[in-house]
Amino acid sequence: MLISKSWSRRGWTDSRVFAAVVLVGAAVAVTFDAWRDIYRIATRDEESSHIFLVPIVAAWLFWVRRQRLRHIRPTESFLGPATVLAGWLMHSAGDTFMIQSFYHGGAVVMAIGALLTVCGAGILKEFFPVFLTLVFLIPVPGRLRQQIAIPLQTLTAYLTGEFFYLLGAPVMRAGNTLSVNGADVQIAEACNGLRMMFALGLAMFAFAFGSPLRGYARALVLVATPVSAVACNVVRLVPTVWLYGFRPGRFATVFHDVSGWIMLVIAFLILLAIVRLLRWALIPVSTYTLAYD
């Protein structure tokens, strides 16, 4: 017996867990082409590589809230089949009308509905941040990404150029191109910080809902995420552009790639510092445990 007696008395039996696994597996099997396409996009498109972080974040958020299962009595719920039906309609519409977000999102919704069918609506309420994390599994459509990326590229190029001016370094900017020492460096989609924003957003979502914070503290962390991502990306691009201008070649490229991961960690630490600053200022950011927040 895998489930303890105390949990079994609440309805969390081996058979129920097994049924949940089987139903979720069946939902994934029915929409397997969509899940395989999500995996393909995540492996081939660097802007969607954050998808691989989603299972880790979801598992972490479930783990820190696991004691809430003691307060949930699983029951069959019509919300589950209704969610499965809604997911199937969304998935079918996406397949028929070639709407990528519907095609992928419907597959995710069907898997959630299969779980709710066995476990009931209570698990959705108590573990809502876990389910919300699954939204990040849906790759951002190219058109929507361009609408975000293009203004972000322009803003990044502008701020990077202004940073050079503050340092007194000679730089010329024409659109999204910066010229240093006669070398033109294009602030392309890969440099606009969108990738960092998605990855950092997931990390900070895990921190915000995996820590006993008040609602306003969580909101502050989440709102500060894109600002921190853009700021750290600009700080990363200043030495990168300088290297391309004065030390072109493989070294500049390696620095560009490695510094992206380093700045992701730094951006995360900056947001953690914001919460510590609130505590230092005697502003209460947590007064309760995660089991009941």
Secondary structure, DSSP 8 states (H G I E B T S, - for coil): --S-HHHHTTT--HHHHHHHHHHHHHHHHHTHHHHHHHHHHHHH-GGGGGGGGHHHHHHHHHHHTGGGGGG------THHHHHHHHHHHHHHHHHHHT-HHHHHHHHHHHHHHHHHHHH-THHHHHTHHHHHHGGGGS---HHHHHHHHHHHHHHHHHHHHHHHHHHT---EEETTEEEETTEEEE--GGGSSHHHHHHHHHHHHHHHHHS---HHHHHHHHHHHHHHHHHHHHHHHHHHHHHHHHSTTHHHHHHHHHHHHHHHHHHHHHHHHHHHHHHHTT-----S-GGG-
